[in-house]
Amino acid sequence: MKRQNEPTQGFGDNAMGTHCGAKTRSGRPCRNPPVTGKVRCRMHGGAHGSGAQPGNTNALKHGRYCSAARQEIQDVEELLGKLTMWS
């Protein structure tokens, strides 16, 4: 017999409907509870020490593919095309 105020599944915050928020490889939402104080579970980036170290510059964006840079590349290629026609 089920008690009145007990959740039917899960434990802790997960029983109240708080889930990791990430998607699994099958495309379904992750059903694990998030790590205390974080949004993701231990398998999707909430574990202590996960993520880049402070000062890591490997993930900085360089802007090579932004719209302004692509437009500049296109302009240079167009100019080079015109110059080769005159050669």
N, C-alpha and C positions, 0 to 999 in steps of 0.2 A: 504494500500500500504506500502511495506517495504522500509525503508530508505537504502541508499547505504552502509554506513560503520558501521551499527549496527549489532551486533551478533544476530543470530536467537534465541538462547536459553541461559539461565544462566545469571550470573552476575559476575562482578569483574574478578578475575583470572580464575574462572571456565569457563567463556565465551571464554577464549583464549585457552582452552584445558588442563588446569592444574587441575588435580583431586586428590583426597585423596591418592589413591594408594593402599588402603586396599581392601580386598575382603569381600563381604557381605556373609550372611549365605547361600544364593542361589548360591554362587560361582562367581557371577558377580562382576566386579570392582565397588567400591563405586563411586558415581557421585557427591558427595558433594565437595565443595571447601575446600582446606586446611586452617587451622587457620593461620593468618598472622605470618610469620616467622617460620612456622613449615611445616612438610611434610604431616601430617594426619589431618583429619577433627576433629571437636569437639567430635564426637561419637566414633572415632577410636584412641584416644590417643593424640589429639592435644590440648585439653582443658587446660587452665591455671591450674596448680596444679596437673595435672594428672601424673601418674608414681610414682615410689618409691621416698621416701624422701632421701636426701643426707645422706650417711652413712648406708643405709639399707643393712644388710647382709643376708636377707632372700633369695635372688636370686643368691647367690654365688654358683659356681659350685664346687663340692667336689672332683671329679675325680674318684669316686667309680666305674663307669662303663666305664672308658676309656679302650682302648685296652691293655695297659700295666697291669692295675689292673685285667682285666678279665683273661689275660694270667697267672698272678701270682696265682689267685684263682684256675685256671685249674691245674696248676703245683702242688699246695698244695693238691688238691683233688686226683690227680693221685698218689702222694706220700702216702697219707693216704690210698688209695686203696691197694697199695703194702704192707703197713704195716699191714693191716688187713688180708691179705692173709697169712702172716707169723705167725699170732696169733693162 
